[in-house]
Amino acid sequence: MSHLNSSVGSSVDISDDKSRLDVETIHGFLKRSYWAPTRTLETVIKSIENSLCFGAYDKTRQIAFARVVTDKCTFAYLCDVFVDEEYRSRGVSKALMRHILEHSDLQNYPRFLLATRDGHGLYQQFGFKEVEPHRFMGISRDGV
Ligand SMILES: CC(C)(COP(=O)(O)OP(=O)(O)OC[C@H]1O[C@@H](n2cnc3c(N)ncnc32)[C@H](O)[C@@H]1OP(=O)(O)O)[C@@H](O)C(=O)NCCC(=O)NCCS
C-alpha cells in the first residue's frame, strides 16, 4: 500500500468488499466515536447493508472504516470515518480517502458531502471545502 507510512507495514490494504468487514470491530469504533456512541449493532449492520463501505486491514485485522451513503450517480455522503487508535498518525485515513475518491462508483458527482467537527484539515487535502451555510439545511436528531 504505497500511500501509507512505512510504519504501518506493507500488509495493510483497503477494500470495499463487505464480506471482509468485521461488524463487531466497526461497532466498537463507533461506540468510541463522538457522533455515534449509542448506535446499536443492529443499526450498524443495516447501515452497512445500505451503503458503500470501506475497510482498511492489517492482514486480517480491520484497522479503519468509512461509509459512503450514495445513489451511485448524483450524490454521496461520507460518514463514520474511524481509524483504530493503535494505527493513527500513520497515513491510514489519507490512504482511505484516496481509495474512496478513486472508487469507480464515486466519480464526478454534483454533490459529495460530509460533516465533521474537527477534521477539516484532513478533508481539505482531498478537495472538500466548507459549503455555503445558507444553501444547505438539515434535521439533526442526535445533536452532533
Ligand atoms: C481523524 C482520523 C480519521 C485521522 O486518521 P489518521 O489515520 O490518524 O490520520 P492520518 O495519519 O491519515 O493523517 C491525517 C492528516 O489530517 C490532519 N488532520 C486534520 N484534522 C484532523 C483530526 N481531527 N484528527 C486527526 N488528523 C487530522 C492531520 O494533521 C494529518 O495531516 P498531515 O497530512 O499533515 O499529516 C482519526 O484520528 C480518527 O479515527 N479519529 C476519531 C474519529 C474521527 O474523528 N473521525 C473523523 C470524523 S469526521
The ligand as a MOL file (V3000), in Angstrom:
LIG
                    3D

  0  0  0     0  0            999 V3000
M  V30 BEGIN CTAB
M  V30 COUNTS 48 50 0 0 0
M  V30 BEGIN ATOM
M  V30 1 C -9.4500 11.6750 12.2230 0
M  V30 2 C -8.7990 10.3160 11.9420 0
M  V30 3 C -9.6980 9.5370 10.9810 0
M  V30 4 C -7.4250 10.5690 11.2870 0
M  V30 5 O -6.8640 9.3040 10.9610 0
M  V30 6 P -5.2800 9.0390 10.8910 0
M  V30 7 O -5.0660 7.8050 10.1030 0
M  V30 8 O -4.7240 9.0770 12.2740 0
M  V30 9 O -4.7650 10.3320 10.1020 0
M  V30 10 P -3.5710 10.4120 9.0210 0
M  V30 11 O -2.3250 9.8410 9.6270 0
M  V30 12 O -4.0590 9.7960 7.7450 0
M  V30 13 O -3.3640 11.9920 8.8540 0
M  V30 14 C -4.4460 12.8800 8.8290 0
M  V30 15 C -3.9930 14.2430 8.3580 0
M  V30 16 O -5.1120 15.1270 8.5640 0
M  V30 17 C -4.7840 16.0600 9.6000 0
M  V30 18 N -5.9800 16.2220 10.4620 0
M  V30 19 C -6.8350 17.2350 10.3730 0
M  V30 20 N -7.7960 17.1210 11.2820 0
M  V30 21 C -7.5370 16.0140 11.9810 0
M  V30 22 C -8.1890 15.3800 13.0670 0
M  V30 23 N -9.3060 15.8710 13.6130 0
M  V30 24 N -7.6770 14.2400 13.5530 0
M  V30 25 C -6.5560 13.7230 13.0020 0
M  V30 26 N -5.8840 14.2900 11.9640 0
M  V30 27 C -6.3760 15.4420 11.4580 0
M  V30 28 C -3.5660 15.5100 10.3210 0
M  V30 29 O -2.8280 16.5380 10.9010 0
M  V30 30 C -2.8310 14.8290 9.1710 0
M  V30 31 O -2.2290 15.8360 8.4070 0
M  V30 32 P -0.8610 15.6390 7.5530 0
M  V30 33 O -1.3270 15.1840 6.2020 0
M  V30 34 O -0.2550 16.9890 7.5130 0
M  V30 35 O -0.0320 14.5990 8.2550 0
M  V30 36 C -8.5530 9.5250 13.2420 0
M  V30 37 O -7.8320 10.3270 14.1460 0
M  V30 38 C -9.8200 9.0620 13.9210 0
M  V30 39 O -10.3420 7.9940 13.6070 0
M  V30 40 N -10.3250 9.8780 14.8570 0
M  V30 41 C -11.5340 9.5240 15.6050 0
M  V30 42 C -12.7410 9.5430 14.7230 0
M  V30 43 C -12.8840 10.8190 13.9310 0
M  V30 44 O -12.7340 11.9140 14.4490 0
M  V30 45 N -13.1810 10.6460 12.6430 0
M  V30 46 C -13.3510 11.7090 11.7000 0
M  V30 47 C -14.7290 12.2010 11.7950 0
M  V30 48 S -15.0260 13.4940 10.5980 0
M  V30 END ATOM
M  V30 BEGIN BOND
M  V30 1 1 1 2
M  V30 2 1 2 3
M  V30 3 1 2 4
M  V30 4 1 2 36
M  V30 5 1 4 5
M  V30 6 1 5 6
M  V30 7 2 6 7
M  V30 8 1 6 8
M  V30 9 1 6 9
M  V30 10 1 9 10
M  V30 11 2 10 11
M  V30 12 1 10 12
M  V30 13 1 10 13
M  V30 14 1 13 14
M  V30 15 1 14 15
M  V30 16 1 15 16
M  V30 17 1 15 30
M  V30 18 1 16 17
M  V30 19 1 17 18
M  V30 20 1 17 28
M  V30 21 1 18 19
M  V30 22 1 18 27
M  V30 23 2 19 20
M  V30 24 1 20 21
M  V30 25 1 21 22
M  V30 26 2 21 27
M  V30 27 1 22 23
M  V30 28 2 22 24
M  V30 29 1 24 25
M  V30 30 2 25 26
M  V30 31 1 26 27
M  V30 32 1 28 29
M  V30 33 1 28 30
M  V30 34 1 30 31
M  V30 35 1 31 32
M  V30 36 2 32 33
M  V30 37 1 32 34
M  V30 38 1 32 35
M  V30 39 1 36 37
M  V30 40 1 36 38
M  V30 41 2 38 39
M  V30 42 1 38 40
M  V30 43 1 40 41
M  V30 44 1 41 42
M  V30 45 1 42 43
M  V30 46 2 43 44
M  V30 47 1 43 45
M  V30 48 1 45 46
M  V30 49 1 46 47
M  V30 50 1 47 48
M  V30 END BOND
M  V30 END CTAB
M  END
